[in-house]
Amino acid sequence: MPAVLRGRVEDPIVAEVGDIRVRRAAQDTLLVEFGPPVLDIELRLRVHGLEAAIAEERVRGVLEMTAGIRSLLIRYDPKIRSAPDLARALTPHFERARTAEPRVASRIVHLPLSWDDPACRAAIDRYVRGVRADAPWCPDNIEFIRRINGLPDRQAVKDIVFGAEYLVMGLGDVYLGAPVATPVDPRHRLVTTKYNPARTWTAENSVGIGGAYLCIYGMEGPGGYQFVGRTLQVWNRHRRGRAFDEHWLLRPFDRIRFHEVSAAELLEMREAFPRGALDIDIEPGVFDHDRHGAFLKEEAAGIASFEARRRAAFAAELEDWNARGVLTFEAEDTDGAAAPAADGDGAAFVASPLAGSVWSVQVRSGQRVEAGDVLFVVESMKAEFEVTAPAAGVVGEVLVSKGQTVRAGQALAAAAA
């Protein structure tokens, strides 16, 4: 019987200071978590205070930090100090981070929003045709948001989105400066489920709600938030225009306010904004935590009523899904090894291994190919997959085109008869 090598297992919890817990996240990373896993602006302010204090002191061994909504990820140099040693050095900062920063710089950024934009509807249509036709949030995400939040009509959803002030809690949610933001007023916090499975395509700068958070997609790609519309670019490669002193438009603790524009107006604005030919209103300001706390106490009854109605509507929605058998989603069982019959006279030659969109077509009808030749590239969930020839032969008919949405197991090309 082979010998079993036993090593010392280190405790994953490095330190605890009040409600702050420090975990090992990797061989060179610590994850500092604050409080319970709930949406609480105070926790985010405490994270910010800790991050600022460590940066100001330039703590030895700390290489970089990434702030989350209630956590701070700290990467350090293990050649300089160990995880326990770093935790001990940071303990005074943890102690001070047990209370929130009372005030923080907070700009008000005014952004145009094309409500229920055609690009969002196109993404929903692709999803219905290629991923999941029976999804409860399709074909109308805004109607779904209305229903699951217990609102009387679509106008009520619109009034909340345009009336809300969204506090940016973090950046990079979906790449390239994408903000994750939540309304300052809890009565504006629309809560949704995310797409299951996720979309394979989302237009750049679509605006959506997932859970209790709003996101502006920084780039084209997949996604799962429920659409409300589309806005301007939040990333500028060349930093053109007065709004971009960095490549990213927004900063943590910015407050986003939307104003409505038509889809045509937004297209014109989107053409001008990246080249610095359009200015947007950005007001300097401060977020006052104590004042916000007083507001929550004053409006406690109204907030509680809104949240109770929202919880009841959410529960009713899930109960309806269960009754209709759509509470969970099971994809068709296919590993792509055996492709379905192709449309036409020939048998399927290759099939898509998973749902996605055709990124490129590298073969033509009548072409001779060898085993292993790349015929198609399918994009799905931020990744590209090559579809190769399983054997040498001649391609009969190419059944798809670039940009087309495909299902898992769908035939992409037929073999020559």
N, C-alpha and C positions, 0 to 999 in steps of 0.2 A: 504494500500500500504506500503510495507516495507520501512524502512528508508534507505537512501543511505549514506554510510559512505564516507566522503570526507577527504582525507589527503593532506598534502602539497607535491606538485610535485617538486622535485629538478631539476634544470637545468642540462641536461646531459653534457653540455660543462662547464668544471670547470675553464679553463683559456685559453687565447690565447696570444701568444707572437710572433709577426711577422707572419710567415707562419706556426708556430707550434701551434697545437690545442690539448688541453688536455681533454679527454672524460672520463666519468665514464664507466667502462667496467664491473663492478660487485660491490658488496658491499665492497670489499676489494681490488679493482684493478683499476688502471688508465691506459688508452691507450693514449700514446703521439704520435701524427701523425705529419709528416713533409711534407710540401709542397703538390703539386697536386699528384693524383694517377697515376704517370708515372714511368717508369724504368729510374732511374737516380743514377749513382754511387755516386755522390756528396751527395745525401740524405742519402745513406747508411753510408757514412763516418760521417755525422753529427749525426746519430743515435749512431754510435760507440763512438763518442766523449762524448755524453751525458751519455751513459751507463758507460764509464770508469770514468767520473768525479763523478757520484753518488757513484760508488763502492769505489773510492779512499777516498771520504769524509766520507763514512759510514753513510749516512743520516739516522737519527733516524726514526724508524718505517718502513723502507724499508726492506722487507723480501727477495724478489728475483726479478730478471728482465729477460725478454726474448726479445731479439732483433729481429725485423722483417726487411724487406727490406727498408721500410720507416716509421717504427714505433717502439716504445719501450713499452712493456707491463710491468707495475710495480705493483707488489703485495705488499701490506703494511698491517700493523696491525691496524685495526680500533679502537682498544682499546687504542692505543697510540696517534693517531692523525686522524683527519678527512681528507676527500679528498681535500677540499679547503685549509686546513692548510698545507697539504703536497705540494700542488701545489704552494702555496706562498713560502714555504721553497726551492722549486726547481727552482723558477723563475730566480735567478742568473745563474743557469746552463742552463736554456732555452735560456737566452740571449747569452751566449757564444756559444751555439749550433746552432746559426743562421749562423755560418760559418763552413766550413768543415775542418776536420783534414788534413793538407797538405801532410803528409806522414804516412803510417801505415805498420807495419810488414806484409810481404806477401811472404810466401814460394812458390816455384815452385815444385809441386808434379807431378812426371812422372808416369802415370798409363798405363798398357797394356789394349788394347781394342780388343776384338774379334768382328769384324765387321759383322753385320747381323747374330749374333750367333744363333745356332740351338735352344737354350732355348727360344730365342725371337720368332723364327718362330713357336715353339710349342705353345707358349702363344697365338699367333695370330690365329693359327689353332683352338685352343680350343674356342676362341672368335667367330670365324666364324661358328663353328658347334653348339655352345651352347647359344650364345647371340645375335649376329646380323650378318647375312650373307651378307646384302647389304651395309655395312658400306663403305664409300668412301675411307677410309684409308686401307682397306683390299683388297687383301691378302698381300700387300707389303707396309709396313710403309715407307721405304726409298723412294720408287717411289712416295708415297703421299707427303713426305717432298719436293722432287724435284719439283713436280707439283705446290704445293701451294706457293712455294717460287720463281717460275719462273726461275729455273735453267735448263741448257741445257740437262744434263744427270745425271745418278746416281753417276758417278765419281766426278762430281762437288760437290755433297753433301758430299761425302767422303773426298774430298780435304779440304772442309771447316771445317769439324769436326776434322780432324787430324791437320789442320793448326791453329786452334783456340787456344786461351789461355782463359780458363774459370775461371772467378773470382768468388769465393765462397761468396755468399751474406748472406747465413744463413745455419744452420744445423737443422736436424730433420724434413725435409719436408715430408718424408714418413717413419718416425721412425728410430731409431738406427743410428744416425749420418749421415743420408742421406743429401747430400748437395743440395741446390738450387743455381745454378751458371749461370752466363751470360757471353758471350764473351766480352773481353775488347774492341775489335775492332767491332763497330756496323755492319761492312760488313760481320761479321761471325755470326750474330744473325739470325738464321733460326727460323721462327715463324710458329707454327702449331696450329690447334685446338686439344683438347683432345678427347679421346674416349667418345662417348655418345651412350648408357650407358657405364660405365666403365668396364674394364676387371674384371673378377672374380679371375684371377690368373696371377701373374707375378713372374718370377724366381728371386731369390735373386741376387742383384747387376746388374740387367739389367740397361742399360743406355738409357734414353729417353729424348725427347724434348717436352715440353708443353708450349703453349704461346711462350714467348721469353726465357724461362729458360730450363736449362739442369738439370736432376736429376739422381743420382745413387740410386737405391732402396736399402735401408739398410737391408731389409728382404723380404722373400717370402710373397706375398699377392696380393690384387687387385691393380689396377692402371689405369691410363688414358693417360700417356705420350706416344708419338710415338717413337718406338724403333729405335736405331741405332746400338746397340750391347750390350756386357756384359763385366764387368771388375772384379777387385779384391774386396774382402770384405772391407767395410768401417767401420766395427764394429768388435771389438775383445773382447770377453767376459773375457778372461784371461790376456789381455794386453801383449801378447807375441810378441817379435820381436822389433827391434829398432824403427819401425815406430809408435808404439803404446805406447806413454807415458801416454795416456789416453785410455779409451775404444774405442773412436772414432778416426779415422785416420786423418780427415781433420779439419781445423780451419777456422773461418771466415777470408776472404781476402786471403786465399790460392789461387794460380793459378794452375789449372789442365791442364796438357798437355798429350794428348793420343798418344801412339805409337801402331802400329798394331801388333797383334799376331794371330796365328791360334786358332781355337776353341780347338784343342787338346792341344796346348801349354798352353792355359788359364786354362784348367782343371788341368793340372799339377801344375801350379802356384797357383791356388786356393786351392789345397790340401796342399801345403807347407806354404803358407802365414799365415794362422791362428795359426800355431804352431811355428812361428818364424824362419822357415827354408828358407825364401826368403826375401831379402832386395830389396827395391825400391829406386830410386833416389829422394831425397828431397833436394832442394837447398834453402838456406836462401836468403832472399831478402826483398825489400821494394817496395810498390806501391806508386808512386809519383803522387798525384792528379794534381798538376800544370803541370807536364810534360804530363800527359794524356790529360789535357785540350788543351795544345798546339798541340798535335797530332790530336785531333778532329778538330781543326781549319785548320790545314794543309791539312787534308784529307776530308774536308767538301764536296767538289764537288763529289768525288767518293762515299762517304757515302750517300749523297742525291740521287744519281743515283741508287744505290743498293736498298735503301728503297723504291723509287718510283716503281721500277720494282717488288719488293716484294709485295707492296700494290696492284698493278694492278693484279698480279697473284692470290693473295688471294681473291680479289673481283670476279675475273673470276671463281674461284673454287666454291665460294658460289652461284654464279649465276647459274652455272651448276647443283649444288645440288638442287636448287629451281626448275629448269626446269625438273629434273628427279624425283622430289618428295621425295628427301632424306634429305632435309634441316633439318627436325626435325624427331625425332624417337618416335613412340608410341608403347609401349609394348603391347602384346596381353592382352586383358581384362580378367584376371582370378584372383580370390582371393584364389584359391587352395581348396575351399570348395567342388567344384564339379570337380573331377578329370576326365581326358579324359579316354576313354576305354583303357585298358591295351592290350599289345601285347599278344596273347595267348587266351586260352579259358575263363579264369576268368575275372570278372570285376575288375577295379582298386580298390584297398583297401585303399591306401594312395598315395598322390601326393606331389611333391615339392611345397612349398608355393611361391618360387621365383627362379630366375635363379641363378646358383652357381655351386659348385662342391660338390660331396658326400664326406664328411669328415670321416664318419664311418658308417658301416652297423652293426646293433646290433640284427639282426633277421635272421633266416634261413627258407628255404622253409619247410612247414609242421609244423612249430612251433605254439603252442597255445599261444595267447596273450590276455591280458586284456585291457580294455579301459584305455587309458592314458599311456600305456607302450611306452617307447622310442624305435622306430624302426630304425630311421636313424638320422644322424646329417648332415645338409647341411651348408656349409660355403659360405657366400656371403658378399662382401664388408666389410671385417675386422670383421665380426660377424658370430657366429655359431647359427643355429636354429635347435631345436629338432623337428622331425616329429614323432608324436605319433599316436597310434592306436585310431581311432575314436570310436571303439566298440570292445567288446570281439569277438574272432573268431580265425580261423586258417589261417595262411598265405599260399597262394598257391605258387606262383612263385616270387622270388626276381628278379627284372628286371634291377637292376643297381649294380655296384661294386664300391668299394672305389676308390676315385680319379676321377670318371667319371663326366664329365660336364653334367648338366641337365638344362632344360628350366623351366620356371614358369609353374606350372600345369602339368608337366610331371609325369606319373605314376611311382612310385618307387617299388610298390609291388602289386600283384594281389591277390584277395581273392580266397580261395579254392573253387573249383566247387562244 
